[in-house]
Amino acid sequence: MVKECDKLISPREAIEMVQRCRKDRLPYVLDILRVAGYEFSAQEVGVSRAVKVSIEKMNELKRQERKHNWKESHDEAIVLLREAYLKGIKVTDINRLTGINRTVIYEYLKGERDVPLAYRERLIKTLRELLERREQIDG
């Protein structure tokens, strides 16, 4: 029987956990923390150069893996989701702004699920605004 935790792991505790982790176990710890909702850049964690490269490679491999599973479509919402993802906008942020579950968004991108029109319109509006802001910041 699994015992429930008394409290959630704070971001500071998660970072300390990664910093103390042995290099060979780091990918596993990062995966567990990612499932718990934490995503770290190498700068946030403040770990050695070798580990930073490992974290960055692992994050890039996950991004590539996700992209290969997406369906090809001319649906405006999917096109905007892909563009946002490639520009570094996280699905977690899209989830917070739209209220659409991350799993639903990923399943929609893969073509496994359809999103009702009202949600799709909210998604499109939010993505346009995010991409506009991103362009203003970048350019």
C-alpha positions as CSV (number, residue, x, y, z in Angstrom):
1,M,0.0,0.0,0.0
2,V,1.3,3.4,-1.0
3,K,1.3,6.0,1.8
4,E,0.0,9.5,0.7
5,C,2.4,12.4,1.1
6,D,1.6,14.9,3.9
7,K,2.5,17.9,1.7
8,L,3.5,18.7,-1.8
9,I,7.1,19.2,-2.8
10,S,8.0,22.9,-3.0
11,P,9.9,24.2,-6.0
12,R,12.9,24.9,-3.8
13,E,12.8,21.3,-2.5
14,A,12.5,19.9,-6.0
15,I,15.6,22.0,-7.2
16,E,17.6,20.8,-4.2
17,M,16.6,17.2,-4.9
18,V,18.0,17.6,-8.5
19,Q,21.1,19.3,-7.3
20,R,21.9,16.4,-4.8
21,C,21.0,13.7,-7.3
22,R,23.7,11.4,-8.6
23,K,24.3,12.0,-12.3
24,D,23.3,8.4,-13.4
25,R,19.9,8.8,-11.6
26,L,19.2,12.3,-12.8
27,P,17.0,11.4,-15.8
28,Y,14.7,9.4,-13.6
29,V,14.4,12.0,-10.9
30,L,13.7,14.7,-13.6
31,D,11.0,12.5,-15.2
32,I,9.3,11.9,-11.8
33,L,9.4,15.6,-11.0
34,R,8.2,16.5,-14.5
35,V,5.1,14.2,-14.0
36,A,4.6,16.1,-10.7
37,G,4.4,19.3,-12.8
38,Y,8.0,20.6,-12.5
39,E,10.1,21.4,-15.6
40,F,13.6,22.7,-15.0
41,S,16.0,24.5,-17.2
42,A,19.7,23.8,-16.4
43,Q,20.1,27.4,-15.1
44,E,17.3,27.0,-12.5
45,V,18.8,23.8,-11.2
46,G,22.4,25.3,-11.0
47,V,24.1,22.0,-11.7
48,S,27.4,21.2,-13.4
49,R,28.0,21.7,-17.1
50,A,27.9,18.0,-17.9
51,V,24.5,17.7,-16.2
52,K,23.2,20.8,-17.9
53,V,24.0,19.3,-21.3
54,S,22.3,16.1,-20.2
55,I,19.1,18.0,-19.1
56,E,19.0,20.0,-22.3
57,K,19.4,16.9,-24.5
58,M,16.8,15.1,-22.6
59,N,14.3,18.0,-22.9
60,E,15.0,18.3,-26.6
61,L,14.5,14.6,-27.2
62,K,11.1,14.8,-25.4
63,R,10.1,17.8,-27.6
64,Q,11.1,15.9,-30.8
65,E,9.3,12.8,-29.6
66,R,6.1,14.8,-29.0
67,K,6.3,16.6,-32.4
68,H,6.5,13.3,-34.3
69,N,3.3,12.1,-32.8
70,W,1.3,15.1,-33.9
71,K,-1.1,14.8,-36.8
72,E,-0.7,16.8,-39.9
73,S,-3.6,19.3,-40.2
74,H,-4.6,22.6,-41.5
75,D,-6.9,23.2,-38.5
76,E,-6.0,26.7,-37.2
77,A,-5.9,25.6,-33.6
78,I,-3.4,22.8,-34.3
79,V,-1.3,25.1,-36.5
80,L,-1.2,27.7,-33.8
81,L,-0.4,25.0,-31.1
82,R,2.5,23.8,-33.2
83,E,3.8,27.3,-33.7
84,A,3.5,28.2,-30.0
85,Y,5.3,24.9,-29.0
86,L,8.2,25.6,-31.4
87,K,8.5,29.1,-30.1
88,G,8.9,27.8,-26.5
89,I,5.4,28.4,-25.2
90,K,4.6,25.5,-22.8
91,V,1.4,23.5,-23.0
92,T,1.2,24.0,-19.2
93,D,0.9,27.8,-19.8
94,I,-1.7,27.3,-22.5
95,N,-3.6,25.0,-20.1
96,R,-3.5,27.7,-17.3
97,L,-4.8,30.4,-19.7
98,T,-7.5,28.4,-21.4
99,G,-8.6,26.0,-18.8
100,I,-8.2,23.1,-21.3
101,N,-6.4,20.1,-19.7
102,R,-2.9,19.4,-21.0
103,T,-3.8,15.8,-21.8
104,V,-6.7,17.0,-23.9
105,I,-4.4,19.4,-25.8
106,Y,-1.8,16.7,-26.5
107,E,-4.5,14.2,-27.6
108,Y,-6.0,16.9,-29.8
109,L,-2.6,17.5,-31.4
110,K,-2.2,13.7,-32.0
111,G,-5.7,13.5,-33.5
112,E,-7.0,11.2,-30.8
113,R,-9.6,13.6,-29.5
114,D,-11.7,16.5,-30.9
115,V,-12.1,19.7,-28.9
116,P,-15.6,21.3,-28.9
117,L,-16.0,24.5,-30.9
118,A,-16.2,26.8,-27.9
119,Y,-13.0,25.4,-26.5
120,R,-11.3,25.6,-29.9
121,E,-12.2,29.2,-30.3
122,R,-10.9,30.0,-26.8
123,L,-7.7,28.1,-27.7
124,I,-7.2,30.0,-31.0
125,K,-7.8,33.4,-29.3
126,T,-5.4,32.7,-26.5
127,L,-2.7,31.3,-28.8
128,R,-3.0,34.3,-31.1
129,E,-2.5,36.6,-28.1
130,L,0.5,34.6,-26.8
131,L,2.2,34.5,-30.2
132,E,1.6,38.2,-30.6
133,R,3.2,38.9,-27.2
134,R,6.1,36.6,-28.1
135,E,6.8,38.4,-31.3
136,Q,6.8,41.8,-29.5
137,I,9.3,40.5,-27.0
138,D,11.5,38.8,-29.6
139,G,11.4,41.4,-32.2
